[in-house]
C-alpha cells in the first residue's frame, strides 16, 4: 500500500422493535440475511454489539 492510503471498515445495522439486525451478515450460501445480534453492556457501562460483520 502507498504510505498515504487509508482503509475504511463499516458495519450496517437495523434497529427496530428493540432488536438489532446485522444487515451485512451472510448465510452459508453467501446470501445476505439480517442476523439478530444482542446488545451488551460492558463493565464500564457502555453498550456494544459484538461480532458485527464488516
Secondary structure by P-SEA (a helix, b strand, c coil): ccccbbbbbbbbbbbccccccccccccccccbbbbbbbbbbccccccccccccc
